[in-house]
Amino acid sequence: VLLAVPNVLLYGSIYIYTGLILLRHLETQGLGKRIACWTFIAMGFHQFDFPLFRPTEMAAWGYLFDAYLRLIMGVGFLLTFFEKTRYDLSKQKEQYRLLTENAKDVIFRYRMKPSAHFEYISPAAQEITGYSPEDFYNDPGLLLRIVHPEDRGNLYGFNPEVTSNDTPQVYRILTKSSKEIWVEEHFTSIADKEKNIVAIEGIVRDITSRKNFEQELFRLDRLNIVGQMAANIGHEIRNPLTTVRGYIQILSRKKELSSHRDNFSIILEELDRANSLISEYLSLSKNRLTEKKPNNLNSIITSLYPLIQADAASSNHLVRLDLQEIPNLYLDEKEIRQLILNLSRNGLEAMAPGKVLTIRTCKNEGTVILIVEDQGSGIPMEVRDKLGIPFYSTKESGTGLGLAICYSIANRHKAKIDVHTGPSGTSFSIHFSSIEHQTT
């Protein structure tokens, strides 16, 4: 008996230690864990009294009690297994819930058969579209109704059975506040046993910023191409035009040709118009030299005010200045004057008589902002995406270069142009970096 004492103490300690470790670290709090762990501890204490039972008639009861404890332990571990499985599933479900509810992308499951409806749509739907998940649950057709009218045809014709899952659907939607945004939808088709598509699961992502960036790159690329063409051929065309103009002026002074002076005047006007168009082309050149020096935007606007006011008065419009105190910027004064004049004249042409054109300046977090705002009827949606593209114009006599020049000037000054338009008017905001962030 005495020889068995060390083994008994060792085995008993191991049982008790194991029970305490499991009690502390096992990731479940159910009844099975408590039964299994406390049975381990009881087994440990039972090992300590084993030498007392063995030499007596109570040994059989000791073995029976040992078997009973092992049975209870087995039941406890079985319950622990189910509790741990349920705990892991619950934890995964909670992690999935947190993922879907906090993701910036919309995660959804849309049931197509037997009746079309959303089975799940994440809360990000409200942040992107302005409509809550409950709106989509209650109205299964809401998604198709908020799709941009020009993109509905593609979406109505969408067939998940023949469309590759690797090909995202890209379309525009109109938010609850009537704002137009671009979204990209990745989906996976769910089929039943007969391989019929019964549902789709997917993610909808707001890609408006990416689309705007791509559009800006496209616009700048067009500007650069036109600018390179202008730089290459502009001077070559201007030189013969200057020569022709000089000879026309000489001929117009001859007495024997005095009867043709009206014709000469028309020719000179057309030559001047051609020369001005070449100047506009040259303004688009990316490599055009700029003479930037510290200038105050308010001073440039004030010097232009009489000219803008004269244009406004001739068409029965008013001009209002709202100039706040702003720091100096590195600017090419001639180019900024052209930018302001182009935006102002566009605004005046967009308004009915009696309306007001407002020119504002302000500063915001290291940025100086120039705002030219009209009270016109707004820019149509189909025109808005093409603003600044060379040769695109809605005016019968327009060249399509006015806004393109503005974007080119802004690009050379590392400024950004934002456009906000609606039924009550349009505002062009040009954001210049402060002089501390500008490079000459």
ZISUL-V647809 format. One record per helix or strand of 2 or more residues. SS is the DSSP state (~ for helix, > for strand). FROM is the first residue (numbers start at 1). LEN is the number of residues. Records with the same first field share a line. If there is no record, write none. Layout:
SS->FROM-LEN  FROM-LEN
This chain:
~->2-24  31-24  59-44  124-6  133-6  142-5  149-8  208-45  255-29  297-18  333-17  381-4  402-11
>->106-6  117-5  169-6  180-12  197-10  293-3  318-6  329-3  356-9  367-7  416-7  425-9
